[in-house]
Amino acid sequence: MFALVDCNNFYASCERVFNPNLLGKPVAILSNNDGCVISRSDEAKALGLPMGAPIFKWKSFCKANNVNVLSSNYPLYGDMSDRVMSILSQFTPDIEIYSIDESFLEFKGFDGFDFSDYGQQIRQRILKWTGIPTCVGVAPTKALSKVANKIARSNIKKSKGVVVINSDENRIKALQWLPIEKVWGIGHRLQKKLKAKGCSTAYDFTMLDSEWVRKTFSITLWKLQQDLKGISAISLDEPQTKKAIATTRSFEQSVTDISYIKERVSTFAVTCAEKMRKQNSSCHMVIVTLRSDSFRKELEQHRVSRTVILPHPTNSSLVIAKSAVTALDSMFKQGVHYKKAGVIVTGLVPDDNFQLDLFLSENPKHKPLMKTIDLINKKYKANTIKLASQDLKRTWKMKQNHLTPKYTTNINDIFIVK
């Protein structure tokens, strides 16, 4: 059996844990630079606030309806997610963290278990230990557990947050309830093709000829169909190292000063290098992207990228930052108002197993230096040690006018009980 555990309105729920005054009130969480709505409480959804709404267009609506608008507090959300996933690992060793707020669990050797009761235990422990409400869907396959979770979420009062699909009768009833556009893994284009074949529900999709699905579409869609039929074809994904790592950010405002962009690109490169070292990888290539302000049509537009092929794999912040800044010099166009830049490292290989070069190699001092910097930054505070090309007083310059305290990750923001 599989279970999908999904946190309800996760970002908004994290904020409510530390600010109970938000309970029962509409809450909207904004994206980077307070751009658009990326998470809503049920109360905000009921008011008609759409997902992805640009906040500058909906500001008066939010004010008129007393919607609590908050900036994204990613350190808080990431820490709360880690706590939830840690609790889930207590219920089974077989777990796939699918996103920041949901995980698949596989129950091997749980024959004879009452999964309704077990699901309630999962919900209650997470709620008691973190304050985050969840829904649990349990079924014989991953895809069906996703369906069960949707049913549990659609009517929490009736389902009490847990739905178990444990018979063919329940499976058919659930699939007949689920519209084809709501099926996990079926996107906008695919649903159009399936609707043209007469599929209006998930059940209709399972009734299509399997060989036709496999030949017409893909093995992935065929596996999804098998899963929905109750035949397990999609297994838990093993944790994998990333094949590419990207750090991209928009600037606070349009920028024409190359020195400012160089500092940002250097910082992005260092961040990519740190992420590589965490997963014990090195890269062969560094890609730098630069983009002008596309919203200001009256200004000259410029969108460009450069790829730097390194002579040997590396995860040294010094080498990667230098390569990125050099690429920026060849890309920058005087007079253009730039709004966004990014650094991508790709061609990743294990940092202890790659092809050596007879004539070229990295400075042997870099590896112990990077290790020491990482240890100091981890022990004391992120960005305690920076490169000289970085601004020592600046981290991310994002617009966050409605940011709440980092209750669990910053010692200065911890609650003081008097």
N, C-alpha and C positions, 0 to 999 in steps of 0.2 A: 504493500500500500504506500501511496505517496500523500504528502500534505503540502499545501501552499499556505504559509502564514504571511499575512499582509497587514502592515500597520495602517490604521485608518487615518487619512488626512495627515500623514506623518509630520510634515513641517509644522503645521498648525498645532498638532498634538504636542510636539516638543515644546512649543512656546507656552501652551496651556499648563504643562507640568510645573513650570516655574512662575506662571502668572495665572492663578485660578480665576481671576476676574474675567478672563477671556472665555471661560466655559459657557456654552450656550449662546455665545455672541458670534456674529460673522467675523471671520478672520481671513485675510488675504496676504500671501507671502509673495514678495517681488523677486525678480531675477537679478543678476549682476547689474550694478549701476542703477538699481531701482527702475528697470525698464518695463517689464510686463509681469502679469500675474502667473505664477508657476505652481501655486498650491492654494486651495480654498477649503475652508471648513464647510460642512453640510449646510450651515446657515447662510453662508455666502453664495453657495450654489443655488439655494432656494430663492434667493433674491434675484437671480439671473445674471450674476457676474460671471462672464465667460472665462475659460482657461485661455491664457495667452493675451488677455486684454492689455493694450498699452495703457499704463496707469495715467498718463497725461490726458488721455481721452476720457477716462472713467473717474477722474478725481472728484468731480462734483457729485457723481452717482454714489461713490463711496462715502462722501461726507454727508449726503442727504439720508443715506441708509445706515449711518453709524457703523460702517465696516472698519474694523481695526486693520490698518495697512502696516505691514512690517517688512523690513529688509531681510534678505536671506542671511541666516546666522549659521554658515556651514560648519564651523568648528563644533557648535552645539549639536547640530543634526548628525554629524559624523560620529561624535562620541556616544550619543544616544543610540545610534544604529549599532555600534560595536557592542553596547550593553545588551541590546535585544538579541543579537546574533549569538552572543556568549550564552545567554539563557537557553536559546533553542538547541545549542549543542549538548545541553544536559539531557535532552529527550531522545536523541539518537546521534550516533557518530557520523551518519551519512547525511550531509547537509550541503546544499548548493546555495550560496548567497547570490540571488538573482539580481537584486538592486539594493539601493540604500534602505529600502523599507519592506522588502519581501524576500522570502527564502523558500526553497523546496526542501522537504525532508523525506527521506525514504525509510520505511520501517521494515527492516529485514528480521525475520524470526519473531514477529509480533503476532503470531497466530493466536486467535481466541481473544484478542484485546478488544475492549469496548472503546472504539475510536471517538465516539461522541464524548465520552467521559474524559478520554486522554486529551482531546482537543480543548475541552474546558479547562483542564489542568494547565495546558500551555498558555491559554488566554489569561487565566487568573494569576499565574506566576509572573508573566510579563507586566500585567497591569499593577500588581502589588509591588514589584521590584523596580519598575521604571515609571509607572504612571501612563504608559502608552497603550491605548486600546487597539485590539487586533481582531481580525477575523480568520477563521481556519476552515479550509476546505480539504476534505480527505476523500481519496478515490483510488482505484486500482492503477491509474496511470497519471503522468504529470499533467497532460492536457485536461483530463477530467477533474483533477484536483483544482485546476484553475477555474473550471466551470463551477465547481462546488463552492469555491471561495466567492465568486461573483454572486451566487444565490444567497450565501450567508450575509454578504455585505448589502444586498438589495433590501433585506428586511431583517435587521438585527434583532428587533423585538421578538419576532416569531421564531427565528432560527437560534437566538441567543448567541449569535456569532460563530456557530459551528454547523457545518453541513457535511454529512457523510454520504457518498454515493457507493452503496455496497451491494446493489443488485441491478440486473439488467433493466428491470422496470423503472427504477430510480434514474438510471442512466438515460433512458429514452425520454422520460418526462423532463429531465433537466435540459437535454439537447433540443427538445421541441420548444422549450421556453426561451432559449438563447438565440437572438438574431445572428445571422451569419457575419455581420459587420463587427460583432462583439467577440468573435472567436479569436483566441490568442494566436497570433502569427498570421492572421489574414488581414492584409492591408487594403487601402482604398482601391487600387487597381484590380487586385485579385478578387475582391468582393463583387466588382462589376461583372467580371467574367463568370463567376459562380452564379450570380443572380440571373445572368443570361441563360444559364443551364437549368434554371428553376429552383435554385437553392435560396430559400429565404431564411432558413434556420440552420443551426448546426446539425440537427438530425438529417435534414435534406442532404447536407454535404456527406454524411456517412453513408448514405444510400447510393451515392454515385459509384460507378464501376471502378474498382481500385486500380486495375491495369490502365484504364483510361486516364485516371488522375496522375499516375506515375509517368506515363508517356507524354501527356499534354503539359504537365507542369514540372514537378521536380520530385526527387526522392524525399526532400524535406516536407513537402505538402502531403506526400503519401504516408510518411511517418505520423504526421499530425492526424490524418484520417484514421489510421490504425489505432492511435492512442484514444481518439474519441469513440472508437468502436469498443474500447475496453481491452485492446491488445497492446501491451506495453511495448512501444517502439522508440520512445525517447527516454534516454537514461539521464542520470544526473551528470552534469558537466564537471570534469576534473578541473581544479584550479590551474590556470595557465598564466605564464608570464606574458606580458603585453608584447605585441610585435612592433608597436610604435608608441611613443609617448609625446604628447603635445601640451604646450602651455600657451594659450592665447588670451589676450585681454583687450578690451576697449579702453581708450584713454578717457579721462574725465571730460576733456574737451578736445577739439581739433588742435593738432600740433604741427608747427612748421620748423621747430628747432630740432636739428639732428642730434644734438647732445642729449636732449631729453629722451628721444627714441632709443638712442644707444644704451642709455642706462636701463630702460625698460627691457630691451632685447637681451642685455647681459643678465638681468635678473631672471627672465624667462628661461634662458639657457641654463643657468645655475639650478633652477627648480627642476628642469628635465634631468639634469645630471644626478641630482639627489634622488629622484625617483628611480633612475636606473640602478644606482648603487643599492637601493633598498631591495630590488629584485635580483641583484647580482648579475646585471647585464652591462654590456658595452655596446656602442653604436658604430656603424660604418659611415652614416650620413647625417648631416644636419641640414634641415630645411628652414629657411627664414621667410616669413610672409609679411607683407606690408600692404595696408589698404587705406585709401582716402575715405573721407566722409561722404558716403553715398546718398545721404539725406539732403545734402546741400548741393543741389543740381547746378546751381549757378557757378560753382567752383570747378576747377580742373580736377578730373577724376584720374586716379592712378592705382592700379591693383597689380601687384607683382610678387614673385617669389624667386628665391635662389636656392640651389642645392649645392652643398659643399661635401665632396667625397673625401673622407679622412684617409690619410696614408696607412693608418692602423686603427683597429677598434679601441675605443676609449670611453671612460665614464668620468674623466677628469673635468671638473668645472672650469678649470683654467683653459684647457684646450677647446672645449665646446663653446664657452663664452667668447673666446678670441675669434673662433671661426664664424660665429654668428654675427659679431660686430663687423668683421671684414666683409661678410656678405651684404650686410646692411649698407655699407659705404658704396657698394656698386649698384645698389637699388634705389637709394634715396634721390628724389628729384626736388630741386630747390623750388620753393614757392607753393608746393602742394600741401593742402591741409590734411594731414594723416589722422585717422581716428582709431585704427586697430593694428596691432602687430602680433606676431606669434613665432614660436620656435617649436619645431618638430624634430625629434631624433628617431631614426629608423634604421633598418638593417641590424636589428638587435641580435646579439650573440651572448652566450654565457661568458662572463668576464674571466673565467679560468680555463676556457677551452676554445681557442680560436687560432687561425692560421697566422704564424709568425712571419715576419719579413727579415730577410738576411741583413739588409742594410739600414732599415728604419725601425725604430722602436720608441716607445714613450719614455719620457724621463722617469727613471725608477723612483724618484722622490715623490712623484705625484700620488701614487697609490697610498703610501702611509700618511701623506699630508691630508688627502681627502678623508681617510678613516678617522684621523684625529679631529678634523673639522666637524664631521658628522657626530662624533661622540660628544664634543663640547656643545654643539647646538642642541643635541638631544637632552643633555644633562641640565643645561641652564635655561636656554630659551631659543626658540627657532630664530635664525638670522642673527645670533650673537656674533658670529664671524661671517663677514662678507668679503667679496672681492673688491679691490680698489675701484673697479669700474661701476660698482653699484652705489646707490645713494644710501649712506649709513642710517639716515633718519626716516627712510621711506620703505614701506612694504608694498602692498597693493594699493593703488590710488583709485579706489572704487567709490562711486556715489552710494552712500548707505545712510540716508537721512532718518531711517526708522529702525536702526539696528538695536537689538536687545542685548543685554550682557551675555558674555560667554560663561554661563553659570558653572559649567563642569570642566572647563579647560583653561581658565585663567584665574589664578589665585586671587587677583584683585576684584574679581566679579562673584566670588563665592558669597552666599548669603551669610549675613551676620545675625545671629539670634541673640536678642537682648533679654 
